[in-house]
Amino acid sequence: MLKNKNIYTVAIAGATGLTGRELLEVLEEREFPVGDLVLLASERSEGERLEFRGKKWTVKRLGKGSFPDVDLAFFVAGEERARDFTPSAVSSGAVVIDGSGAFSDDPKVPLIVPEINAAMTGNHTGIIACPSPGSTAVAMALQPIHAAATVRRAVITTFEPVSGAGKKAMDELAGQTVALLNFRDVEKKVFPHQIAFNCLPQIGEVLDNGSTRDEARMEREVAKVLGSAGLRISTTAVRVPVFRGYAISLNIETERPLPPNEARALLSQAHGVVVCAPVSAKRVAPWLKFAPLQPVVL
Ligand SMILES: NC(=O)c1ccc[n+]([C@@H]2O[C@H](COP(=O)([O-])OP(=O)(O)OC[C@H]3O[C@@H](n4cnc5c(N)ncnc54)[C@H](OP(=O)(O)O)[C@@H]3O)[C@@H](O)[C@H]2O)c1
């Protein structure tokens, strides 16, 4: 259990990566009561210095002895590091928040989207898991509809940015784009095919059932967050050549009929969801009757 303190010692495993750096910014922006900070990465980054609240903090190499006195340890250094090092963090007394997906289908590990199931954090035994960004967005959009009309089936298509594959993937998109615009050959290291000016309909390896790893993760995570193991989900995930930002389409079937206006009203009241009302009535097909809703930010 996280001790109730005025300030916390926080560790970030994967601090030099895209997610680790983002996490540092969020901790600073939200004025999280960080006392001491332990920044961890591979031997490649050992000694690098990262800024947090105007002070430089030295990055150390992640190891089993990295967690004495750590209260809260964020793991954003990949699944293998999560499996190898979270046991040491937990046995040192830290609460681990894992963003790698390593524990998302472990029944002992709560999978949390705070807007939906924050209360489940009370059941943790040292590790709390976060769903992927795509699963989080889908769960937040489905939850209010599921609560009101029970979602039976969801067909999901995701268009995922290269940021989801880490810093090297963003560099690869930038490098390939510059190369192509200068009539040079592209270099491929992160993605198996050219990503610049291209779409790759495969994220992660293909599993025995024909889904990709990313698609399977989405399906099990959304069902777990909604607490609805029987929910039938079919996902297609496509990597698109943009740096950041997801687009996701959701086609759902509910147990009881749910008119679009009611769905829109439910979504507009949901925590963290913004409903964008049509900008101009002229742009709306005449057969669509929208309720006079304004965009609502909650
Ligand atoms: N990108 C996203 O949108 C996103 C969102 C949520 C969660 N995540 C999860 O966060 C994790 C990192 O993703 P990312 O996109 O931030 O990747 P990234 O930019 O490639 O960063 C990877 C981080 O892991 C560290 N690392 C790699 N191998 C290591 C090792 N052997 N020992 C210690 N540290 C090691 C890297 O350290 P070096 O700099 O020293 O190599 C770096 O800090 C993944 O598990 C991913 O699923 C990603």
Ligand as a Chemical Component Dictionary entry (heavy atoms), coordinates in Angstrom:
data_LIG
# 
_chem_comp.id                   LIG 
_chem_comp.type                 NON-POLYMER 
_chem_comp.pdbx_formal_charge   0 
_chem_comp.three_letter_code    LIG 
# 
loop_
_chem_comp_atom.comp_id 
_chem_comp_atom.atom_id 
_chem_comp_atom.alt_atom_id 
_chem_comp_atom.type_symbol 
_chem_comp_atom.charge 
_chem_comp_atom.model_Cartn_x 
_chem_comp_atom.model_Cartn_y 
_chem_comp_atom.model_Cartn_z 
_chem_comp_atom.pdbx_ordinal 
LIG N1  N1  N 0  5.038  5.391  -26.456 1  
LIG C1  C1  C 0  3.851  5.370  -25.896 2  
LIG O1  O1  O 0  2.874  6.002  -26.357 3  
LIG C2  C2  C 0  3.638  4.575  -24.629 4  
LIG C3  C3  C 0  2.541  4.896  -23.823 5  
LIG C4  C4  C 0  2.352  4.163  -22.656 6  
LIG C5  C5  C 0  3.228  3.147  -22.327 7  
LIG N2  N2  N 1  4.290  2.873  -23.137 8  
LIG C6  C6  C 0  5.177  1.790  -22.715 9  
LIG O2  O2  O 0  6.353  2.378  -22.181 10 
LIG C7  C7  C 0  7.480  1.585  -22.519 11 
LIG C8  C8  C 0  8.523  2.457  -23.211 12 
LIG O3  O3  O 0  7.978  2.958  -24.397 13 
LIG P1  P1  P 0  8.567  4.263  -25.078 14 
LIG O4  O4  O 0  7.660  4.538  -26.204 15 
LIG O5  O5  O -1 8.832  5.326  -24.071 16 
LIG O6  O6  O 0  9.952  3.686  -25.649 17 
LIG P2  P2  P 0  11.367 4.408  -25.864 18 
LIG O7  O7  O 0  11.209 5.824  -26.240 19 
LIG O8  O8  O 0  12.084 3.513  -26.807 20 
LIG O9  O9  O 0  12.058 4.325  -24.420 21 
LIG C9  C9  C 0  12.478 3.104  -23.875 22 
LIG C10 C10 C 0  13.030 3.332  -22.491 23 
LIG O10 O10 O 0  13.354 2.064  -21.916 24 
LIG C11 C11 C 0  14.712 2.060  -21.542 25 
LIG N3  N3  N 0  15.326 0.744  -21.722 26 
LIG C12 C12 C 0  15.380 0.010  -22.853 27 
LIG N4  N4  N 0  16.089 -1.124 -22.645 28 
LIG C13 C13 C 0  16.487 -1.087 -21.345 29 
LIG C14 C14 C 0  17.258 -1.947 -20.513 30 
LIG N5  N5  N 0  17.773 -3.093 -20.981 31 
LIG N6  N6  N 0  17.466 -1.593 -19.236 32 
LIG C15 C15 C 0  16.962 -0.429 -18.741 33 
LIG N7  N7  N 0  16.234 0.434  -19.470 34 
LIG C16 C16 C 0  15.997 0.097  -20.765 35 
LIG C17 C17 C 0  15.379 3.047  -22.497 36 
LIG O11 O11 O 0  16.618 3.455  -21.953 37 
LIG P3  P3  P 0  17.811 3.967  -22.934 38 
LIG O12 O12 O 0  17.444 5.382  -23.285 39 
LIG O13 O13 O 0  19.005 3.882  -22.061 40 
LIG O14 O14 O 0  17.837 3.059  -24.106 41 
LIG C18 C18 C 0  14.326 4.143  -22.496 42 
LIG O15 O15 O 0  14.406 4.905  -21.335 43 
LIG C19 C19 C 0  6.970  0.426  -23.368 44 
LIG O16 O16 O 0  6.794  -0.695 -22.519 45 
LIG C20 C20 C 0  5.644  0.917  -23.867 46 
LIG O17 O17 O 0  4.732  -0.151 -24.065 47 
LIG C21 C21 C 0  4.524  3.577  -24.266 48 
# 
loop_
_chem_comp_bond.comp_id 
_chem_comp_bond.atom_id_1 
_chem_comp_bond.atom_id_2 
_chem_comp_bond.value_order 
_chem_comp_bond.pdbx_ordinal 
LIG N1  C1  SING 1  
LIG C1  O1  DOUB 2  
LIG C1  C2  SING 3  
LIG C2  C3  SING 4  
LIG C2  C21 DOUB 5  
LIG C3  C4  DOUB 6  
LIG C4  C5  SING 7  
LIG C5  N2  DOUB 8  
LIG N2  C6  SING 9  
LIG N2  C21 SING 10 
LIG C6  O2  SING 11 
LIG C6  C20 SING 12 
LIG O2  C7  SING 13 
LIG C7  C8  SING 14 
LIG C7  C19 SING 15 
LIG C8  O3  SING 16 
LIG O3  P1  SING 17 
LIG P1  O4  DOUB 18 
LIG P1  O5  SING 19 
LIG P1  O6  SING 20 
LIG O6  P2  SING 21 
LIG P2  O7  DOUB 22 
LIG P2  O8  SING 23 
LIG P2  O9  SING 24 
LIG O9  C9  SING 25 
LIG C9  C10 SING 26 
LIG C10 O10 SING 27 
LIG C10 C18 SING 28 
LIG O10 C11 SING 29 
LIG C11 N3  SING 30 
LIG C11 C17 SING 31 
LIG N3  C12 SING 32 
LIG N3  C16 SING 33 
LIG C12 N4  DOUB 34 
LIG N4  C13 SING 35 
LIG C13 C14 SING 36 
LIG C13 C16 DOUB 37 
LIG C14 N5  SING 38 
LIG C14 N6  DOUB 39 
LIG N6  C15 SING 40 
LIG C15 N7  DOUB 41 
LIG N7  C16 SING 42 
LIG C17 O11 SING 43 
LIG C17 C18 SING 44 
LIG O11 P3  SING 45 
LIG P3  O12 DOUB 46 
LIG P3  O13 SING 47 
LIG P3  O14 SING 48 
LIG C18 O15 SING 49 
LIG C19 O16 SING 50 
LIG C19 C20 SING 51 
LIG C20 O17 SING 52 
# 
